[in-house]
């Protein structure tokens, strides 16, 4: 009886691993050969650019200057810094750059999501797209032109209620970066190229990445920005999907984060992010599955799967469990078939890992750095374990800047 149970569990586990490996590797292979481009046009879209900031006076000026360098008609861009509960000179720095400063004072309700919700309500002015740019970001000069082209293309397809996500990357800030930095940069690039970009080509739902995204005014009117968790961007993306609005990835619209945190600060942020994602999964996955059944649409169920695989570590855990179960059940019938399926899964995962490490960014990760892969995976696993056990430094409802 126990042997039969282990055999059944092994078949279930390997089946999941094979399907998930096909899912992840399939998007990566499609994305590796894809070079999307929205046709350019004469600029027409009016942008409201919001820069939410809390005590960023010492670093926000570079971001504002990069916005000023945009290759886009100045009269079609209105920029405002949201100085959210600041006790430094963030507002003064914004004004010295010729940028509006919208001061929000609500110490009992701080946070990026809360600040954006407040700003969208405050923005009683004419605009077509509201862009959100983090205060530690270098904005590519072609960002607004690329968003304008994508928006025009979607309007021609009668898709006025849209959210556009630019290609959000991390930048190297020194000639030599640590192995951890190299993995982080490559992972972020892979997220864009091997997941969000091919999903857009297939018209599947994406997540908002929290920086370099644009929301059409009509989409905001239909689905107000009421997300306030530490993963407010992902939370809002799920709400959009439930209303039938997909997030469109615009690869040519690029923003680059200049943040270079120490490992201990990165651990704190990763721990908080993992806690927020687990909380989102608990609430959103059942809701998406109910929506799929109620509306008889497969798209919400697919987004639920996408959320579960947001961290590829779930696939790593399932693979390790499959190997253990297979080793324990080597005598059961059809062992060769199941073992072959597991071997195929490992091959697919190896292809995906190769693409991430060597093809995702502009600079392939050198082979001498690749040997640190288990340490990087172990670090992420430790953060997830800490989140599951409740070791987080701030409350999930608190701000994350």
C-alpha positions in Angstrom: 0.0 0.0 0.0 2.7 2.5 0.9 4.7 1.5 -2.2 1.7 2.2 -4.4 1.1 5.5 -2.7 4.7 6.6 -3.2 4.5 5.5 -6.9 1.3 7.6 -7.4 2.8 10.6 -5.8 5.9 10.2 -7.9 3.8 10.1 -11.1 1.9 13.3 -10.0 5.1 15.1 -9.1 7.0 14.2 -12.3 3.9 15.1 -14.4 3.8 18.6 -12.8 7.5 19.1 -13.2 7.4 18.1 -16.9 4.4 20.5 -17.6 6.0 23.3 -15.6 9.3 22.8 -17.3 7.7 22.9 -20.7 5.8 26.1 -19.6 8.9 28.0 -18.5 11.3 26.8 -21.2 8.7 27.3 -23.9 8.3 31.0 -23.1 12.0 31.4 -22.9 12.7 29.8 -26.3 9.9 31.9 -27.8 11.3 35.1 -26.2 14.8 34.4 -27.3 13.9 34.6 -31.0 11.5 37.5 -30.7 12.2 41.1 -31.6 8.9 43.0 -31.3 8.6 46.6 -32.5 5.6 48.9 -32.6 5.7 51.2 -35.7 6.6 54.8 -34.8 4.3 57.7 -35.5 4.2 61.5 -34.9 3.9 62.0 -31.1 0.3 62.5 -29.9 -0.1 60.8 -26.5 -0.3 63.2 -23.5 1.6 61.8 -20.5 1.2 62.5 -16.8 4.4 61.3 -15.3 4.3 60.5 -11.5 7.5 60.0 -9.5 6.5 58.6 -6.1 9.2 59.4 -3.6 9.8 59.2 0.2 12.9 61.0 1.4 14.7 60.7 -1.9 16.1 64.3 -2.1 19.7 63.0 -2.3 19.1 60.9 -5.4 16.0 62.0 -7.3 17.7 64.8 -9.3 19.4 62.3 -11.8 16.0 60.7 -12.5 14.3 64.0 -13.1 17.1 65.1 -15.5 16.7 61.9 -17.4 13.0 62.6 -17.8 13.9 66.1 -19.1 16.1 64.5 -21.7 13.2 62.6 -23.3 13.0 62.6 -27.0 9.4 63.6 -27.0 7.5 66.9 -27.3 7.9 68.7 -23.9 4.3 70.1 -24.2 2.9 66.6 -24.1 4.6 65.6 -20.8 3.6 66.8 -17.4 5.9 65.6 -14.6 5.0 65.6 -10.9 7.0 64.2 -7.9 4.8 62.8 -5.2 6.6 63.8 -2.0 5.0 61.2 0.3 5.4 61.9 4.0 8.8 63.4 3.4 11.0 65.0 6.1 13.8 65.9 3.8 14.2 68.2 0.7 12.6 66.0 -1.9 10.0 68.6 -2.9 12.6 71.4 -3.0 14.9 69.3 -5.3 12.0 68.6 -7.6 11.1 72.3 -7.9 14.7 73.3 -8.5 14.6 71.0 -11.5 11.4 72.7 -12.8 9.2 69.8 -11.7 5.9 70.0 -9.8 5.9 68.6 -6.3 2.7 67.2 -5.0 3.0 67.0 -1.2 1.1 64.2 0.6 1.0 64.2 4.4 -0.7 61.1 5.8 1.6 59.5 8.3 -1.1 57.0 9.3 -1.4 55.6 5.8 2.0 55.7 4.1 3.2 53.7 1.1 3.8 53.7 -2.6 0.4 52.2 -3.5 -1.4 54.7 -1.2 0.6 57.6 -2.7 -0.3 56.6 -6.3 -4.0 56.2 -5.4 -4.0 59.7 -3.9 -2.2 61.2 -6.9 -4.5 59.6 -9.5 -7.5 61.0 -7.6 -5.8 64.4 -7.5 -4.8 64.5 -11.2 -7.9 66.4 -12.4 -6.2 67.3 -15.7 -6.1 66.1 -19.3 -3.8 63.1 -20.1 -4.0 59.9 -22.1 -1.4 57.8 -20.2 -0.2 58.1 -16.6 3.4 56.9 -16.3 5.0 55.8 -13.0 8.7 56.1 -12.6 10.7 55.2 -9.5 13.0 57.9 -8.0 16.1 55.8 -8.5 15.7 55.3 -12.3 17.4 56.3 -15.5 14.8 56.8 -18.2 15.7 56.0 -21.8 15.2 59.0 -24.1 13.0 56.9 -26.3 10.7 55.7 -23.5 7.8 58.0 -24.2 8.0 57.7 -28.0 7.9 53.9 -27.6 4.9 54.0 -25.3 3.2 56.4 -27.6 3.7 54.0 -30.5 2.4 51.0 -28.5 -0.6 52.9 -27.3 -1.5 54.0 -30.9 -1.3 50.4 -32.1 -3.6 49.2 -29.4 -6.0 52.0 -30.0 -6.3 51.0 -33.6 -7.3 47.5 -32.3 -10.0 49.1 -30.1 -8.0 48.5 -26.9 -8.3 51.9 -25.1 -8.3 50.3 -21.6 -4.6 49.3 -21.5 -1.6 49.1 -19.1 1.8 49.2 -20.7 4.9 47.9 -18.9 8.3 49.0 -20.2 11.5 46.9 -20.1 12.6 47.4 -16.5 16.3 46.5 -15.9 19.0 46.7 -13.3 22.3 48.4 -14.1 25.9 47.6 -13.3 27.3 50.5 -11.4 31.0 49.4 -11.4 33.4 47.8 -13.8 33.4 44.7 -11.7 30.3 43.5 -9.9 29.9 40.6 -7.5 28.5 37.2 -8.6 25.3 38.1 -6.7 24.9 41.3 -8.7 25.5 39.5 -12.0 22.8 36.9 -11.2 20.4 39.6 -10.1 20.9 41.7 -13.3 20.6 38.6 -15.5 17.5 37.4 -13.7 15.8 40.8 -14.3 16.7 40.8 -17.9 15.4 37.3 -18.4 12.2 38.2 -16.7 11.6 40.7 -19.5 12.9 38.8 -22.5 11.9 35.2 -21.6 8.6 35.8 -19.9 6.8 39.1 -20.2 7.8 39.7 -23.9 6.6 36.3 -25.2 3.5 36.5 -23.1 2.5 39.8 -24.7 3.0 38.2 -28.1 0.5 35.5 -27.1 -1.8 38.2 -25.5 -1.5 36.6 -22.1 -1.8 38.5 -18.8 1.4 40.0 -17.3 2.4 41.5 -14.0 3.2 45.1 -13.5 6.9 45.5 -12.4 6.4 48.6 -10.3 8.6 50.9 -12.4 8.3 52.2 -16.0 4.7 51.4 -16.5 1.8 53.4 -18.0 -1.9 53.2 -17.3 -4.5 54.7 -19.7 -6.9 57.2 -18.2 -9.9 55.0 -19.3 -8.3 52.0 -17.6 -8.0 54.0 -14.3 -11.6 55.1 -14.6 -12.7 51.5 -15.0 -10.3 49.9 -12.4 -9.1 52.5 -9.9 -5.7 52.1 -8.4 -6.6 50.8 -4.9 -3.7 48.4 -4.4 -1.9 49.1 -1.1 0.1 46.0 -0.2 3.9 45.8 -0.5 3.4 44.1 -3.9 0.8 46.7 -5.0 1.9 46.4 -8.6 1.3 42.7 -8.8 -1.9 43.1 -6.8 -3.2 45.7 -9.3 -2.3 43.5 -12.3 -4.4 40.7 -10.9 -7.4 43.1 -10.4 -6.9 44.3 -14.0 -6.9 40.7 -15.3 -10.1 40.0 -13.5 -11.6 42.9 -15.4 -10.3 41.6 -18.7 -7.4 44.1 -19.0 -4.0 42.6 -19.8 -0.6 44.3 -19.2 1.3 44.8 -22.4 5.1 44.6 -22.4 6.8 47.3 -24.5 10.4 46.2 -25.0 11.6 49.4 -26.6 10.5 51.5 -23.6 13.4 51.0 -21.2 14.1 52.2 -17.7 17.1 51.2 -15.6 17.3 51.2 -11.9 20.5 52.6 -10.3 19.9 51.0 -6.9 22.9 49.1 -5.6 22.0 47.7 -2.2 24.2 45.8 0.2 23.5 42.1 0.5 21.9 42.6 4.0 19.6 45.3 2.6 18.8 43.1 -0.4 17.9 40.2 2.0 15.5 42.5 3.8 13.8 43.6 0.6 13.6 40.0 -0.8 12.2 38.8 2.5 9.5 41.5 2.4 8.7 40.9 -1.3 8.4 37.1 -0.8 6.1 37.7 2.1 3.9 39.9 0.0 3.9 37.5 -2.9 2.9 34.6 -0.7 0.0 36.7 0.7 -1.0 37.6 -2.8 -1.0 34.0 -3.9 -3.2 33.0 -1.0 -5.8 35.5 -2.0 -5.5 35.8 -5.8 -5.0 32.2 -7.0 -8.4 31.0 -5.6 -10.1 34.2 -6.9 -8.6 33.7 -10.4 -9.7 30.0 -10.5 -13.2 30.9 -9.4 -13.3 33.6 -12.1 -12.2 31.0 -14.7 -15.0 28.6 -13.7 -17.6 31.4 -13.4 -16.8 33.0 -16.7 -15.8 29.8 -18.5 -12.5 31.4 -19.6 -9.1 29.7 -19.4 -7.2 33.0 -19.1 -7.7 33.6 -15.4 -6.6 30.0 -14.6 -3.5 30.5 -16.7 -2.7 33.7 -14.8 -3.0 31.7 -11.6 -0.4 29.3 -12.9 1.8 32.2 -13.9 1.6 33.6 -10.4 2.5 30.3 -8.9 5.6 30.1 -11.1 6.6 33.8 -10.5 9.4 32.3 -8.5 11.1 29.5 -10.4 12.0 28.0 -7.1 8.7 26.2 -7.0 9.9 24.2 -10.0 13.2 23.6 -8.2 11.4 22.3 -5.1 9.1 20.1 -7.2 12.0 18.7 -9.1 13.9 17.8 -5.9 10.8 16.1 -4.5 10.3 14.2 -7.8 13.9 12.9 -7.6 13.5 11.7 -4.0 10.1 10.0 -4.8 11.5 8.4 -7.9 14.5 7.0 -6.0 12.1 5.6 -3.4 9.8 4.0 -6.0 12.3 2.6 -8.5 10.6 -0.8 -8.5 7.2 0.3 -9.6 5.8 -0.4 -13.1 6.4 2.2 -15.8 9.4 3.4 -13.9 11.3 3.9 -17.1 8.6 6.2 -18.5 8.5 8.4 -15.4 12.3 8.5 -15.2 12.4 9.6 -18.9 9.9 12.3 -18.2 12.0 13.6 -15.3 15.1 13.5 -17.5 13.3 15.5 -20.2 12.3 18.0 -17.5 15.9 18.4 -16.4 16.9 19.0 -20.0 14.3 21.7 -20.4 15.4 23.4 -17.2 19.0 23.3 -18.4 18.0 25.0 -21.6 16.2 27.7 -19.6 19.1 28.2 -17.3 21.5 28.5 -20.2 19.3 31.2 -21.8 19.1 33.1 -18.5 22.8 33.0 -17.8 24.2 33.5 -21.3 21.5 35.1 -23.4 19.3 37.3 -21.2 21.4 40.5 -20.9 23.9 42.3 -23.0 26.8 40.6 -21.2 26.7 36.8 -20.7 27.5 35.6 -17.2 31.1 34.2 -17.3 31.4 30.5 -16.6 33.6 31.1 -13.5 30.6 32.9 -12.0 28.0 30.2 -13.0 29.5 27.9 -10.3 27.9 30.2 -7.8 24.4 29.3 -9.1 23.6 27.0 -6.1 24.5 29.8 -3.7 22.2 32.2 -5.4 19.3 29.7 -5.5 20.0 28.9 -1.8 19.8 32.6 -0.9 16.5 33.0 -2.6 15.2 29.7 -1.0 16.3 31.0 2.5 14.4 34.2 1.9 11.2 32.3 0.9 11.6 30.0 3.9 11.9 33.1 6.1 8.8 34.6 4.6 6.9 31.3 5.2 8.0 31.3 8.8 6.9 34.9 9.3 10.4 36.5 9.6 9.7 39.9 8.0 11.0 43.2 9.1 7.9 45.3 8.4 4.2 44.7 8.3 2.8 43.6 4.9 0.5 46.6 4.9 3.4 49.0 5.3 5.3 51.0 2.7 7.9 49.6 0.4 10.1 52.2 -1.2 
